[in-house]
Amino acid sequence: MINEAGAVSRKAEETLDPDDWDRMEATAQNVLAYSLAHIRNVRSRPLWRQMPPEVRARFTGGVPQAPASLDNVLEELKEDLLPFSMGNLHPRFWMWFMGSGSFTGALADFLAAIDGSNLGGGDTAAALVDRQVVGWLKQMVGFPEGASGTIVSGGSMANMIGLTIARNQMAGVDVRSEGVAAIPSQLRFYASDQVHSCHQKSLEALGLGNKALVRVATGPDGNIDLSALEKAIARDRSSGRKPACVIATAGTVNTGAIDDLNAIGALCKREGLWFHVDGCIGALIAIAPENRGLVAGLETADSLALDPHKWLHVPFTAGCALVRDAQAHRKAFALSPEYLEEKPRGIAGAPFLHDLNMGTSAGFAALKIWMALKENGVEKFGRLIDQNISQAKELSARIENEPRLQLMAPTVINIVNFRYDPGGMGEASLKALNTEIMLRLQEEGIAALSDTTVRGRHSLRVAICNHRTRSEDLELLVREILRVTDAIEVAA
């Protein structure tokens, strides 16, 4: 603003940097101390706590207009956030298939924010870390050096990346230019009836619809029935539809079943189909010395989705899509408007990473994967995967040795399906009883299980993807299930 004397007058300029860096350092030290304590003492506190109404009410206030002391803000979070987390850091969290985190991963997320890079692109060290991590993941699952890959938010997006490329490659037209309406024949994607729901969402978002996803029956082992798959492909061809892709599952959500990847890969080659593997649960078994044979054939896929925030235990979120044909991968997503042209040098003097996925902006998720692998090495993570699979087999044996507990499906990897069944009860009563057992274990902060339906019957489900789980936790689980059930029966 120009004043009457012709001089420039300015308001005091502001910043988000602290006024007192020494005080900020002290605050950071306090945060570090109670963050360490939160993880160090995880076993000694309840897995989960119901949030009291007065705490819940504090999250309904309006937007703050005036500043507050950072120390007070952090104290509020210490009291109202950390005690009421999901509980997946706890050694007895087996509810949903997710990793249990690590302090190193938390430090990596902090350092990623300090670096501040947008991983959409740029000639930066962060971009090189991202590319190196993708290269490491390719090595870990046996993909060729010339394959492509991208770090994304999680398994759902990683699967969508693979299915997008499959659609574009198999459509017979330039889908990016002409749209899905120009595809001459209805595309069909095949998967087992145990396929994750993200695939339906993906095909809906890709404009193909749920009907494009052909769900093929599974056998008693939970694997896709190859004969039924071949018949479905032939039936669609004879009806004028175009078989495009088979989605093999390396670890189903319900039971951990692994499709015959070698056989499906051979079928896809023979039929001229895209071979996609959803490996968000089981792909990293490829690094487990005792069990890697379970995912043999994974390395032959055209595209593969995997989740480092599961068995690499990095904090959420971190997924990865790998694609054998690097040119097809780039062709599906690359777009270079005038404001994002690559330059021969400078910050824009490197390939844009966003040309391999949907987002122009991306966080530095690769850093936590990079640090986890640097600190621990692939061999240790492989042993931890074997450890979880061994623990699942131990729990299965404990269940088989208890007359009132019943296994509901074969234990293939680290997922155990079972229920309490004293005999003489109908399905509806068994579901009600086992649901109550599950909820009481959660509410008492003892253990987090989930439930599902296996071949039409209700089942409790334990998914052991946890580096903190110990044998005594499994023994405690069986003991507590029987105690809770005795209490329910006495009350009834």
VOKOLKOL-589978 format. One record per atom (N, C-alpha, C): y, z, x. Coordinates in pm, whole numbers, plus 50000, padded with zeros to 5 digits. Atoms other than C-alpha are relative to their C-alpha. Example, Ala and Ser with C-alpha at 12.3 -4.5 7.8 and 13.67 -1.06 7.14 Angstrom:
2
498815000050089495505078051230501205000050090498814999449918498945071451367501095007349923
//
This chain:
492
498825000050084500005000050000501245000050089498755000849925503524991350128501025009049934498974991350057506135018750081501374993550006498655005750007509905013850034500544996550137499525002749864510485014550408499254988350063500775011349947508014985850451498815004050084501144995349921505425007350624498745000549914501274999250071501775007450531499595014649984500474986250024500665040050367498574999349950501415000150036496995048050328499575013849952500654987550036494955074250149499075004250113500954995249900492815095950367498654993149978501275007250010489645075850439498845009850010501134990750012486305091950359498734994050062501315004049949482765090550494498965009549945501104991250039479365104850408499455007850119500404992049884478915118050762500525014349984499584986050015479135156050786501295003050076498804995449930482375173250879499635008450122500424990849895480455197551098498564996450041501325004449957477565181951290499135011750047500784988449956476505215451439499375007149881500554993750120476105230251093498894991349940501045009050051474155199450985498725001350082501194998249917471815204551280499265012849961500644987650042471185240351170499304998349865500625002850130470505228650816498714992150018501195008149974468055202650947498875008450058501014991249943466255229351148499345008549892500564992350111465825250050832499064991549914500855009150078464455220050643498684997850074501205002149920462015213650927499075012049991500824987950001460835249850923499245001549868500754997950124460035251750554499154987949962500885011650021458585216450553498675002250073501224996849926456115226850824499175010549927500714989450071455255258250629499344994849873500555005650123454715238050312498664993250025501255006949969452015217150479499005009550065500904990749930450595244350705499275009049902500564990150092449965267650410499434993849873500415006850123448715241750161498725005749942501284994850051445225256750136500145013549933499874986350050446515291450055500715001049865499304999450128448415282049740499264991849896500655007950105447345268149402500244985250020499885014449987446695230949400501144994649914499005004850096448975225949096500465011649915499444989650088451255247448883500734993449886499235004550116452555241848534501465004150019498594997149980456335239748554500555008449884499434991750107458065267948359501144992649929498945006850076460485256848084501385001050064498684998549941463495270948267500214991150122499905009249886462725250348577500114985649949499955013550056462075219048372501394997049944498685002150060465405223948196501054996750105499005002649894467235222748530500014985350043500035014249968466215186248564500564991349887499445007550113468005176248243501525000050001498544999349996471605182748350500634986350024499275012449983474245155748363500314997150146499705004349864475415136848671501085008850062498984991849934477325158248923501274991950026498735006649973481005149448949500655004950128499384994049881482065173049226498935003050104500984997249895480405179949562499475014349994500594986649985478145209549633499525001450143500504997449866476975225649952498604994150016501335005549976474015207050103498975011150011500944988849990472425240650182499555004549861500354996050137472555249249812499114989649933500825010750057471135215349712498575001050052501334999049941468235219449953499265012549953500624987950052467585254949835499484997849858500435003350136467405241849479498704992050003501225007949989464805216249583498835008550049501054991249947462875242549776499395008549888500464991450109462635263849460499414992149883500355007250123462255236849194499144987750021500775012249975460525207249363498675002850069501214998449921458035217549629498905008249933501084992450065456185243849419499304992449888500545006950117455525218149146499664985350031500405013549960454245187849335498674996349935501255004850059451245166849229498795007550054501114992649941449005185649469499094991850088500935008649925447505156049654499935003250148500154995349863448145172849990498905010550011500964989050002445715200349887498584995050029501365004549966442125198650020499094997949880500875001850119440705200149665500664990949896499485010450088442755171849519499084987950011500945011150003440145146049420500174992049870499785005150136441705133449098500144984949998499795014349987443075099149176499804996250146500345004449864442225078449479501284998050079498795000849918445135085949710499845008950122500094992349878445555098850061500695013549988499454986450004446575134350144501145002150098498804999049919449465126450375499805006750134500004993149871450325140550715501435003150038498654996649958453295156850880500594988750085499515011349921453535127951124500534988949909499525010050095453855104450827501345003649942498714995650051456685125550691501104998050104499035002549894458445123951027500324985250011499785014449991457975086351029500944995249890499095003850108459645082850690501435004450031498674995249960462545103650820500604990850106499505008649893462855082651134500294985949950499745013250058462605050650928501374999949931498694999050065465595062550727501125001250102498994999049895467455071651044500264986350062499845013649949466815036651179500784991549900499225006250106468035023450844499804985149981500165014450008466744987950887499464995749863500585006750117466124965650587498944990550052501095008249948462734950050648499854986749927500015013550053463634919150453500094989750111499905009449889464364903550788500865005650111499164995949889466404904651106499235000850131500594999149867465764903551478500165014350048499914985749974465114940751508498675005450050501254993449958462584964451660499165003549878500744996650122461654975051305499174988149952500745011950042460664939151221498804997550091501115001749907458504937851534498905010249973501004990050038456794970351434499234995349877500635005250121456114955151092498974989350033500935010749962454544924151247498835005450080501104994349921452534945051492499015007249910500884992850091451154966951213499154990349919500795010150071450114936251013498914994650093501005004749903448374923651328498895010050020501024989849985446574956651371499075000549879500824999550121445394956851010499064987949994500885011749994444054921451054498835002750093501084996849907442074933051357499015009949940500854989350054440754963451171499014994849898500915005150105439234942950887499354986750039500675012049952438214912751095500644986949960499325012650032440784887250979500404992950128499655007449878441614859351226501435002450044498684997649944444614862151454501074991549933499025009050060446324832551286500285002649854499754996750140446194848350941501385006149984498684994650033449334860450769499845013349928500054987450072450224893250605501385005649975498714993950033452974914050453499785014349954500014986150045453614951150404500755000749868499404999050133454324958850038499895014449951499914986350051454684989149813498655006549978501314994050026451004993849735499004989549961501085009150029447754978749621500284990549886499715008850113449014964949292500814988050044499195011249952451674944249464499244991650101500815007749904449274934449744499054990549928500865008750079446854921049485500794988749936499195010450064449644902549309500404989250101499695010049896450604885649637498834990350014501175008549985447044872749677499764991149881500255007950120446724861349317501084989549978498935010050009450094843649329499664987950086500355011149910448964823049627498804992449944501165006650059445624816249458500424990949885499515008250111447394803749144500664987350051499255011549950449724781249341499094989750069500895009049926446954766949560499044992649908501045005750086444574760049272500564993049877499415005050125447034748449004499924984849986499995014550008447024711549093501384994249980498605004450011450824709849053500845009650083499064991149931453864724749227500535010149899499654989950100454074756349018501415005250021498654994749975457254768249188501074990649945499045009750051459014736449084499834997549850500255004650136457364727748753499715011249901500354989050089456294761648616498564999249953501414999250038452964772748473499664990649884500275009050113453364750448166499504986450048500405013149947452764720348392498585000050055501364999549948449334732448507499094992349903500745008950092446974705648366498825006449930501154993450061444004728348296500195015150007499904985550001443754764848204499235005850119500634993949883443074784548522499195012349959500824988350026440364810848524499755007650129500234990649890440064841048754498865009249956501214992550036436744859848761499955013250078500164986849936436144896648832498975007849919500964991850073433674923448735500725007649887499404992350109434204943848420500545013550047499444987849941435164972348655501304997250077498815003949923438204953848794501185009049965498824991550020441404974048838500984993249905499085005350101443984970048562501174992250059498865007049940446594957248809499794984949999500275014450000444864923348803500394993749866499545005050129445484919348433501524999249999498545000149994449124928948486500514988250083499585010949912449384903748770499904986549929500175012950065447974874848569500934998449881499005000650106450214883648278501374996350058498715002749938453254883948507500074986050059500045013549943452134851148666499984989149894499925009750109452284834548325498684994449956501325005250035448544829448294499365007649884500484992150111447824857448049498685006950027501224992249985445014882048007498754991549981501185008450023442664854847881499564992550126500375006849875442754839348228499085008650085500854990949923440924870048361498665001549929501344999650058437214865848290499265011850060500684988049955435484899348313498494998049988501435002949993431884894948423499225013150003500814987950008429184920448350499545004650137500524994149876428004943948622498575004749977501374995050007424474954648704499975015250004500134985549998423114990348715500705006650118499344994549882424644994949062501524999049993498555001350015428144986848931500584987650064499535012349936428354953949124500024988549900499945011650086429274921048962498654992850000501255007250016426244902248829500244985550044499745013349943426164870649043499504988849910500515010250092424034851348795500954998149883499045000950111426434859648514501314993550045498795006249945429344849548739499844984950007500245014449989427824815448811499994993449862500045005450136427174809948439501404999249940498635000050053430774819248351500814988650060499295011149933432114794448606499574986749941500525012650054429854766548477500464998149855499585000850140430734774448116501474995849988498585003650005434464772248185500214985650043499865014049955434094739548374499604990349888500475009050106432154724048090500944999949880499054999150111434864735347848501374994450035498745006049960437634718048042500985009450066499154990549928439054749348203499754998450150500135001749855439594751748578499735013450067500264988049919437844779648770500844999650126499054999849889440354790449033499685010350107500084988949905439504823749195498975010049954500844988350027436934851149218500645012050069499464987549948438314886349262498825009450023501084990549967435674906849441500625013750022499504986349985436024944549444499225007350108500604991849894435374964649758500335014649970499774986350042435204998549591500665000649864499424999050134435645000849214500595013949979499314987350025437905028149080499055010149936500854990650073435305043148849498915006150086501184994949931432305046049078499944996850149500035003749859433145030949418499024988950033500955011049977430735001849374500684988750079499495010849915431144973249622499224987249968500655012850029430454937549517499384994150127500655006849888428244915849737500994989650055498905008349951431094901249941499504987450069500555012049935428974877650149499554989749897500505009250103427344862649841501154993749923498865005450075430644858949657500794990250085499325009149910432264843249960499294986650008500785012449994429454817849982500134992349869499855006650130429724810649609501374993149990498655005850006433484804849636500094987550087499985011849911432994780949927499264988449935500815010350064430324762249736500714994149878499355004350124432384760349416501454995650021498615003849974435744753849584501015009349937499134990050062437324786149458500685008650106499304990449915439834810149612499235013149997500764987549988438124841849736500975011350033499114988749981440274872649686499205013049994500674987050001439114907949766501025011049974499244987850023440634938949613499325011050082500574989949911439974962749901500845012650007499094988549995442484989549807499275013250015500804987949980439745015549792499134998950125501035000249898437135003150036500194991350121499875009449888438534977350277499945007050135499944993349870439165002650552498685006450040501354996249956435485012150550499574991050116500295009149888435424982850794500175006650136499814993149871436535007351067499095012250013500864988149999433965034250978498684996850069501185004049922431135033351235498695001149924501274998050069428405046251002499874991749874500065006350131429335027350686500644986249993499275012750004431154995450788499174988649941500845010550056428154974550681500154998549850499835000650145428984982650318500994989349959498985010050035431934958450332499844987350082500265012549926430324930550533500384988149913499535011650074431864897450428501465000749964498574998150027435334911950378500864990350080499225008149907436554891750674500014985249963500055014250040435704858650500500944996949883499155001950118438174863650214501194990850032498755007649987441084839850156501205009349994498934989950006443234869750067499375013549975500534986450005442754907150084501145009849975499054989150024444634936849940499425012950051500454986849952444424970650110501165009949994499034989150023446195004150092499995010150115499944989849895447155023350409500345013949947499684986550050448445051650188498805006849935501234993250039444845059250099499325005550127500834994349892442445062850394500695000450137499234997249879445145061150663500965011749978499294987650032446855090350486501494999750036498555000349982450415078150528500645003149866499344996750127452915090450267500264987449918499695011350087453585068449968501394994550031501005009950036454175039849958499744990850120500325009549894452375015250188498764992149961501105009250027450224985550087500104988150092499985011949914449324953450266499184988949936500735011950042448334918350162499764991450124500365009049891446504896850418499554986749942500285013450051446174859250375499514991350116500605007949894443914836750579500864987850036499215012049980446084805550535501475003750005498624995649984449474814950678500994990349935499095009950059451064782550560500035001349848500044998250145449894787850202500755012549959499294987650028451264823250214501504997649998498565002449992454704812550325500474990449891499635010050100454754782950088500175006349862499954993650131454254806249792501275008149977498884990750018457334827749859501284996150073498825002649916459724812850117501124993349920498815005750063463234805249997501185003350090498934998049902466264800450221501344995349945498655003550045469614800650040500985000050116499045001649891472724793450241500445013250061499564987049949473564830350275498895007350075501114993849926470164837750432499354989950095500545009549903469784809750683499675007050131500324995049867468014817851006500944993650101499085004749896470194814451313499264999450134500695001149871469264804851670500065012750083499914987249930470354839151793500765009949911499324989950080471904871451670499045007249906500824991750088470674894951398499104991549911500815008850085469424865951183499164990350082500735009149913467664849951478498525002650005501444997750009464134858051360499554996249860500475003550135461944847251067500225011449902499784989950103462794865250745498665004549943501254994550052459964888350639499914998649849500055001250145460974884750274499464986449956500625012950035459654848950288498505001249975501434997850021456184864550258499715008849879500214991850119456724885249942501154998149902499035001850107458894889849635501365006250029498774992349985461554913849763500854995650117499085002749890464624905249967500255012750081499844987149933464954942150049498665006950012501254992549981462174963650189500255011750093499934988449912461844998150339499114998250122500715000749872460395004750682498675007549989501284993150021456935014850557499074998450119500915002549888455275000050866500075011050105499864990149892456615027851088498995011349987500944988950015454425055050936498574995650031501315005149963451355032850974499894998950152499945001749854452355024951333499835013450070500084986849936452845061751420498645006549978501324994150028449615072551248498934994150090501015006449916447555047151439500225003050147499704996549861449335054351768499535014250031500314985949975448835091851735498505002749997501394996450022445225092051614498984989750048500945010549964443645058551699499094996149885500845005150108441475037151476498675007549992501324993650001438265054751581500015013049922499954987450074439385088251441500084997549850499935003150142440345073051107498644995149949501345004450040436935056251098499065011849980500864988050015435235089851152500385007849875499574992850120437335105550876499494993249873500555007250115436225078250635498515003249985501424996250004432595084650727499835014449952500074985950041433275121850680500135001349849499834999350145434525116650324498784994649927501205005650063431525094850238498845009850011501054989949983429195121150381500225011849906499704989050091430975148050178499644996549856500365004250136430495127849860498495000849980501464999150011426775125749930499555014649996500324985650006426705163249994500265005649861499704995350135428415169849661498964994849901501035005750088425935146449490498705008150008501214992049982423065166449637500145013749933499774987050066424605199149517499884998749848500085002450144424935184449168498554998049956501405002450035421335172449166499175012850007500734987449986420205207349268500405010449894499574990950106422045223648974499554994349865500595005650124420085219148646501034996949892499015002250108423215220948429500984988850031499125011149963424995192848616499174987350012500715012850003424075156148589500844989250066499345011649943424995126548810500024988849897499835010350101426315097848598499954985950059500055013149935426245069548855499585002050145500334998749858424935062549205501265002650083498884997449909427195076149479499904990350116500055010649900427915045849696500875003450120499114996549889430915056749899500505014349978499434986550007433215086549835500355004349859499714996750139433345087349453498735005249935501144993550063431045110849263500275001349850499914999150145430505107748887498935009649949500964990150050428895137048708500595006849878499484991650109429235160648414499115012249981500764988350042428135194348287499234996249875500845003650115425215188948050498845009849993501084990250011423105218947947498844995249914501055005350087421065197147711500285003449855499884997250143421065194447335501364997349941498655002750050424685183047301500204985049983499675013950022425985150247159501114995450092499005005649909428315126747345501415005449973498654995250032431445137947161500195014450047499904986049957430735174747230500025001150152500014999849854429945167747595501354995650056498695004449955433215148847636501035011049982499044989250025435205177147479499815011550099500284989049908433485203347694500414996550142499695003849862433835184448022501494997650020498545001449990437465175747950500655013750013499464986449992438165212547896499745006150139500304995349864436435221048226501004994050099499085006949910438565195248408501415005649989498634995250019441825207548256500175014450046499904986149954441095244248325500015000950152499985000049853440325236948690501384996050052498655004049960443695219348716501005011249973499004989950041445655245948527499875012950080500194988149918444125273848735500284997250148499655003549863445105255049052498834999850095501214999449918441515253549177499654986550059500405013349955440695216549195500514989849900499555010950087441945183649057498944989249996500955010650028439285161048908500634990849896499615008650110439765131248681498754997449915501165003950079437525116848411500094985249968500065014250032436415082348308498804997749910501175003750078433755063748114499114991150084500975007749922430645051048290498894995549906501015005950089428475027548086499965007149864499884994550135429755041947760499905015049991500144985550004429365078347860501125006750081498924992849934432095102947953499505006550129500404994749870432045114348315501205006350068499034994849905433975136848546499914991750128499955008849882435025119548866500705007250114499444994449878435625132849216500134988850102499765010349899437225108749464500505007050127499674992349879437205124249812500664990750102499205007649903439975106750004500985009850061499224988449961441205137550182499515005150136500414995549867441185146950550499955015150012500024985349998441585183950461498785005849929501174995150072438455186750245498945004750097501084994449921435695208450388498795002649911501234997750074432115215350288500135011949905499864988350087433095249250149500784997049873499285003950121435455232049906499054994249896500975005950091432525213049756499125010949938500784988750051430485244849726500815007749896499134992950094433445261849559500144992449870499845007950122433845233049313498835002249905501174998250085430285236049183499995014149942499984986150046430595273749163501055002349890498914998050096433905272248976499744992549869500355007050123432655246248729499085008649914500944991550075429815269448633500695012549947499264988250047432175299448612500874996549880499135004050110434655280948392499184996949875500845003450116431865268048170499455012649934500494987250057430425302948128501115006649918498884993950072433895315048024500264992749868499815007850123434235286747769498945003549898501104997350092430825294147620500095014149944499834986350048431545331547596501085000449893498885000450095434875324347421499594993649869500435006950121433115301247177499085008849915
//
